[in-house]
């Protein structure tokens, strides 16, 4: 979430950054937020003044009613003058009466009590007015917060400015491109022929975009996951986390999934929770509402989870295979850092993802994402893609993002500086390490043989009991 102070103090600059994203509705929301914010500040100023009057008048009228040292006629004169001022809405005059009391009036105690009852009735009117304004402020807060939750993060100054994914900056590929003496098959042909992917029964069980990995297909996936986890935990110091696969709505808001992506999330009605779209949601919210000591930073976590998404599919796009599905496995890297370290951390996490591709022996490349394709939460993002010769395309297997303090503000996660200063929002970064289905595609298609078998990458063989080749069942 963006800082309201930043929007208030630099509205034109914020708009200029959002224009780079091409989000016209967000630009409109900035103006709406500023209008609401100004009205809120005016109401707060008004209500604080009224509360001050109420507090001072309550004390003064309470003393007046119980002050037996004054003659009833003197108290009656004050009460009558205060009532008159309250009826006209002149609270300064009502307070001034106590400083300069009018001459005493002839009355009895009953008459004084009746007048005081009228005074307290007018005081209740003042309280009702305060309550009404408080409710207006609460309504404005809710409306302003709704707009703030819809605002995307702002791009870092180093992000190339361009309109769409077609403009993303593609870096030079790494690794040796495969050369075949035959026409390489796509995984949707290789898998069923080997008996390791069953599309028909997957659809029978779950509907479109579901599949079954059978036999060595399931074992290959498990081997890949274990390899990735070992690399990240042992090789790079990430702490493994096992997280819930269902999360509360506030976790979806905290990570930035909601409200933007609510329509592609699976809701569990009875539990009022949502199926995890990515482990990022769970890890990002583990520290929600907490303050950590600066000495604990950076924190590095990794989790393997199934992910569930109602991805909107374009007709005719990615209709075959396991590239774009509703349920898939993913290993997720996540780091909490000091603000001054977050961009170096982004480079490091992206290099880790690239290193995983290299160890698997698959050609890969880095893609620098431009502003128009940056997404909702990231200030800067890199994709890492593997080459799939059967599909004849580069597949995104990792997306590494720095969200700066965007998620931290939404989830209210801060750190206490070592020098004892005020708490600050920390920076949060996420990155796939890696997405499993597309990595499996790349393995199958790069390591296929002329017979339609699949050679097992050397680094995965120990996880498969030394099996070197996947043959037909």
C-alpha positions, -999 to +999 in steps of 0.1 A: +000+000+000+012+035-008+019+060+020-009+084+022+016+111+032+034+106+000+002+110-020-007+140+000+027+157-003+037+147-039+005+140-058+018+150-092+049+129-087+028+099-077+006+103-107+036+105-130+048+071-117+014+056-121+012+069-157+043+047-164+022+017-154-006+026-178-032+023-150-058+050-158-082+040-131-054+043-105-049+079-116-085+086-110-083+071-076-055+095-066-078+124-072-106+107-053-082+099-024-071+135-022-107+148-022-116+123+005-084+131+025-091+169+024-127+164+036-115+140+063-090+166+076-117+193+076-141+170+096-113+160+120-105+196+127-142+204+133-148+174+155-117+179+176-129+214+182-164+202+192-149+175+215-128+202+232-159+223+238-179+193+250-152+183+275-148+218+289-185+224+291-191+191+307-167+199+335-181+234+339-218+224+339-211+195+362-194+218+387-222+243+384-249+217+392-232+204+423-218+237+436-238+243+468-216+272+478-233+295+453-268+307+458-294+290+436-302+324+419-266+328+409-265+293+395-298+299+377-284+330+360-254+311+347-275+281+337-299+303+318-271+321+300-253+289+291-286+274+278-292+304+256-256+302+242-260+265+235-293+269+217-276+294+194-246+271+189-222+296+204-199+274+225-174+301+231-201+323+246-213+293+267-178+290+282-174+327+287-205+327+309-186+308+336-158+334+335-182+364+337-214+353+354-245+374+349-265+389+378-285+364+399-321+356+391-350+349+413-358+311+412-361+281+433-342+248+432-368+231+410-366+259+384-328+256+384-329+218+380-353+222+350-330+247+334-300+224+339-319+195+324-324+216+293-286+224+294-278+187+294-302+181+266-284+206+245-251+190+255-265+157+243-272+174+210-236+184+209-225+148+215-249+136+188-233+160+164-199+147+174-210+112+168-224+120+134-191+136+123-171+107+138-192+084+116-186+105+086-149+103+093-151+065+096-170+063+063-144+084+046-116+063+061-132+031+048-137+047+013-102+061+013-087+028+024-106+010-004-090+033-029-056+029-013-059-009-015-065-007-052-034+015-060-005-005-075+031-001-062+052+025-079+080+015-103+116+020-093+135+046-112+157+019-129+127+001-144+125+006-182+094+026-191+073+009-218+038-002-224+036-040-224+053-074-221+063-072-257+087-044-246+104-064-218+142-063-219+155-097-228+191-105-216+215-129-234+206-166-229+230-188-208+236-225-213+240-246-244+209-247-266+200-283-274+205-297-309+184-327-320+188-350-350+150-353-349+120-331-345+117-325-307+083-334-293+063-311-270+056-324-235+019-330-241+030-358-266+060-370-246+042-374-213+013-395-223+035-417-245+057-424-216+027-429-193+039-402-169+012-376-177-025-384-178-046-355-192-078-374-197-081-387-162-070-353-148-099-337-166-123-364-155-113-357-118-110-319-118-122-305-151-103-285-176-067-275-168-062-304-144-038-334-150-023-364-133+014-371-130+018-409-129+047-432-119+080-416-129+062-383-137+052-380-100+087-392-089+104-367-112+084-339-098+092-350-062+129-353-070+129-318-086+111-303-055+136-319-031+166-308-052+153-272-052+147-272-015+181-286-007+198-261-029+180-232-013+182-244+023+217-259+024+233-238-004+217-204+003+206-204+039+169-202+035+148-215+064+121-240+052+085-233+063+055-255+061+025-232+058-013-235+057-028-241+023-058-220+033-054-184+045-078-157+059-090-128+038-067-104+056-037-124+045-048-120+009-051-082+014-017-081+032+002-096+004-016-075-023-036-104-038-068-087-028-087-068-040-070-069-074-070-107-079-101-117-059-118-130-090-091-156-096-089-169-061-106-201-047-128-194-017-136-220+009-170-208+020-175-228+052-141-218+066-142-182+052-107-188+039-090-189+005-069-216-011-033-205-013-025-189-047+012-189-039+033-195-007+042-158-010+008-150+006+015-171+037+051-162+042+044-125+037+018-125+064+036-146+090+050-115+106+018-094+101+014-068+129+048-076+143+080-056+150+113-074+146+147-062+158+170-049+131+196-075+142+173-103+130+173-090+094+176-103+068+151-131+072+151-157+044+123-183+041+115-210+015+083-230+012+070-257-012+033-256-016+006-265-041-009-233-056-045-228-066-056-202-092-087-196-113-065-183-141-085-166-168-077-184-200-078-168-235-094-190-261-068-209-280-039-198-257-019-224-238-047-249-243-024-279-244-001-293-217+007-282-182+020-247-187-011-229-174-033-249-150-054-243-119-034-264-095+004-266-095+035-270-073+059-242-066+090-236-044+089-200-032+118-179-019+110-149+004+131-123+022+125-096+047+153-070+045+164-035+056+153-009+030+189-001+020+196-037+011+165-047-009+178-040-044+210-059-039+188-087-025+167-087-056+198-092-078+209-120-055+176-138-055+174-136-093+209-150-096+199-178-073+170-187-096+193-185-126+217-208-108+190-234-103+184-234-140+221-238-147+224-267-124+196-285-141+215-280-174+187-261-192+192-230-213+178-199-195+176-162-198+168-132-176+140-108-186+139-073-172+102-064-168+091-029-180+067-007-163+037-017-183+041-054-173+053-048-138+021-061-121+005-049-089+030-052-060+065-050-075+086-019-078+111-039-099+109-074-113+129-099-132+116-131-148+138-161-155+128-182-184+138-217-195+139-228-232+114-255-241+124-269-276+093-290-280+069-261-274+094-238-292+091-211-265+107-196-235+088-205-203+088-183-172+099-205-143+107-177-118+096-142-112+116-123-086+102-090-072+111-063-048+079-048-033+099-024-010+075-015+018+043-020-002+034-053+014+048-043+048+024-014+050-005-036+041+004-062+066+019-037+091+053-053+095+081-031+109+115-034+124+132-016+153+164+001+143+195-009+162+202+027+171+169+029+190+151+052+165+114+049+156+102+017+140+102+015+102+085-006+076+109-032+063+112-043+026+099-076+014+110-096-017+097-128-033+109-151-060+100-185-075+126-211-069+112-226-092+077-230-107+074-268-110+052-275-141+071-253-164+104-266-151+092-301-157+083-291-193+118-278-198+134-310-184+112-333-205+117-314-238+154-306-234+163-341-222+142-361-247+157-388-269+149-399-304+130-428-289+108-405-269+125-413-236+137-387-211+172-385-197+172-375-161+193-344-153+225-354-134+216-334-103+182-352-100+195-387-103+205-391-066+169-382-058+156-410-080+179-438-068+203-433-096+178-437-124+193-421-155+165-425-181+127-425-179+114-452-203+079-462-212+061-481-185 
